[in-house]
Every structure is written in C-alpha cells, then in structure tokens.
Amino acid sequence: MKKRGSGIGGATRRRFVAGAAAGAAAVAVAAPVLLRAGGAGATGADLEAAIRAITKGVRPREDRVKVDAPPLAETGTAVPVTVTVESPMTEQDRVSAIHILLEANPEPEAGRFTLGPRCGKAEVATRVRMFAAQKVYGLAAMSDGTFWIGSIHVEVTLAACVEMDVR
Amino acid sequence: MSARIRVPELAKRGEAVEIRTLLEHLNESGWRRDEEGKIYPRRIVTTFVCTYGGAEVIRGDLKRGISRNPYFSFWLRAEESGELVFRWEDEGGAVFEEKARLEVV
C-alpha cells in the first residue's frame, strides 16, 4: 500500500503548521485570519467523516485513482486538479461519480461529478480553493459499488489562509 | 457573466473528445471579507450539467471549494452529431446556459 493512503488526514495539523511556517510571518498571521474566516480548516476527522458519508462506511481502496495537481501552487485561490480513474467505462463497468476532497479546507468536499453513459473517459478537471498546503483527494464511486481513492500533496507558497481576502 | 466553452467542431464516431468550460462568476464562498472585515455574501455555483442529444454527460454538484470562475473539463464519447447544452445554476437562482454543436463523422 502506498504511503499516501495510510494516513487519510492523519497528520493534518502538523502539515498545516509546517505549511504555514514556510512563509516567515505566516504562523502569527494565519491563526487570526482563519478564525476571522469562521473557524479553522477541516481536521482529519472531518475528512474521514466526509468520505464515510459518501461511501456509507465502505472503505475505499487504492491504486485506480490518480490525482494531478501542481506540487507547488503560488496561491490557494485556484489550484488546477485533475482526477483520472482507471476504468473501461463500459455500460457494465464504469465510474459513476468522482468526488474531490480537500483535507484542510473548512468544508472538505469541493464537488461531486456524476458521470453519465456518454462520458468518454473517467477523468474530470477543475480548479479548487485551498486553505493551506494539503492533500487533495479524488474518490471514485464505481458501478459495482466499490470505492477507490487517490491523492496528491500540494504545497502553497503564500500561505493560502493569509490570502483569505482574495478568495 | 459569460461562459467560455471549448468543443471540437468535428469528431469521429466513438471517439472521446475533451470538453472545456469556464463560467465567469465570482462564486463567492462566504469566506471572503472586505477591508472592513465584512463578509461578501455567499453565492456559489451549485450545479453544472452538460447534456448531449438530451442525455446527461456529466453533472457537478458543487460546494465552496471550487474556485472563482468555475472551470470544468471532461470527456465526451461522440456518437452522433448533436447539440451540447451546458447549464450552470447558482444559489441566488441565476441560470446560465450555453450551447455548442458537435459534428460526428
């Protein structure tokens, strides 16, 4: 099993602090700004809960979902994310939905994309808001009832929380 | 508000073609504040749907994590010439619609 899956949201707090520390004054500024914005980012528990709500408790498996995003984003205002799922996309064996989740955002789920039979490839791209350096997850619901998950870590150069006002 | 769509003019039958869409929309998350600290009222795009010959290709149920000027790209399997309809709805009740034609050879 790859490292990425072993700790869904496990080290969120540490990662957030590390990310914020990357910009010198960021730590001091970040906390009040985040509070001002209506509460701190999601915790690992929030992410776990969001995943459980989607899968109805079924544990998502790994390896069939690839998430692409720049490893380093200048700001968190519009980070491009592409989720690609391995699937033949036939009538019997297909991806029915792709969810995008952000572990350190106040609301982890960014969106759900339901794919109809005319969808030619199990791939969706969008741009997301990121509150801090964090992992972005792609969660795929398959027609056979299984769930698959993948992720990528994105660093944010300017602590995204400091940039709240440009969101 | 306006939408930008990229659809290939021609596609071969059975081919998967990439569709790109962008709606000019502030997509206010309700997290943003002005200089006085007042929150810009939340108003996000909650739904994006693309249909092809009347059948749904993709439907996005969207939350606050999607950026301003929501951008989506996806893949369509070209079956026959027809009309693509793109539709966005925001939580203020506004509806934006855009159409494109795909010729399948």
Contacts between the chains, C-beta under 8 A, distances in Angstrom:
chain1	res1	chain2	res2	distance
A	36	B	33	6.8
A	36	B	37	7.1
A	37	B	31	5.0
A	37	B	33	7.5
A	38	B	30	8.0
A	38	B	31	6.7
A	77	B	67	6.2
A	77	B	68	7.1
A	78	B	67	3.7
A	78	B	68	6.7
A	78	B	69	7.6
A	78	B	71	7.9
A	79	B	67	7.6
A	80	B	71	7.9
A	100	B	65	7.3
A	102	B	65	5.4
A	105	B	64	7.9
A	105	B	65	5.4
A	106	B	31	7.4
A	106	B	64	7.9
A	107	B	63	5.7
A	107	B	64	5.4
A	107	B	65	6.4
A	108	B	65	7.9
A	109	B	63	5.7
A	109	B	65	7.1
A	110	B	62	7.5
A	110	B	63	5.7
A	110	B	64	7.6
A	110	B	65	2.8
A	110	B	66	5.6
A	111	B	60	5.5
A	111	B	61	6.4
A	111	B	62	4.5
A	111	B	63	5.9
A	111	B	65	6.9
A	111	B	66	5.6
A	112	B	60	7.2
A	112	B	61	4.6
A	113	B	58	5.8
A	113	B	59	7.1
A	113	B	60	5.1
A	113	B	61	7.9
A	113	B	72	7.8
A	113	B	74	7.4
A	114	B	56	7.7
A	114	B	58	6.9
A	114	B	59	4.4
A	114	B	60	7.9
A	114	B	61	7.4
A	115	B	57	7.8
A	115	B	58	5.8
A	115	B	74	7.8
A	116	B	55	6.2
A	116	B	56	4.2
A	116	B	57	5.2
A	116	B	58	6.5
A	116	B	59	7.5
A	117	B	55	7.2
A	118	B	52	5.2
A	118	B	55	5.5
A	118	B	56	7.5
A	118	B	57	4.5
A	118	B	76	6.1
A	118	B	77	5.7
A	118	B	79	7.1
A	119	B	57	5.6
A	119	B	58	5.9
A	119	B	74	6.6
A	119	B	75	6.4
A	119	B	76	6.9
A	119	B	77	7.0
A	120	B	15	7.6
A	120	B	16	3.0
A	120	B	17	6.9
A	120	B	75	4.1
A	120	B	76	5.3
A	120	B	77	3.5
A	120	B	78	7.6
A	121	B	16	4.9
A	121	B	74	7.9
A	121	B	75	3.6
A	123	B	74	6.9
A	123	B	75	5.8
A	124	B	58	7.3
A	124	B	72	7.0
A	124	B	73	7.3
A	124	B	74	5.3
A	125	B	71	7.6
A	125	B	72	7.1
A	125	B	73	4.4
A	125	B	74	7.5
A	126	B	60	7.9
A	126	B	66	6.1
A	126	B	67	7.8
A	126	B	70	7.1
A	126	B	71	5.9
A	126	B	72	5.3
A	126	B	73	7.7
A	127	B	66	7.2
A	127	B	67	4.2
A	127	B	70	7.6
A	127	B	71	5.0
A	128	B	65	5.1
A	128	B	66	6.2
A	128	B	67	6.0
A	129	B	29	6.6
A	129	B	64	7.1
A	129	B	65	5.4
A	129	B	66	7.2
A	129	B	67	5.4
A	164	B	31	6.5
A	164	B	32	6.7
A	164	B	33	7.0
A	165	B	32	6.2
A	165	B	33	6.0
A	165	B	34	7.8
A	166	B	32	7.6
A	167	B	29	5.9
A	167	B	31	5.6
A	167	B	32	4.7
A	167	B	68	7.6
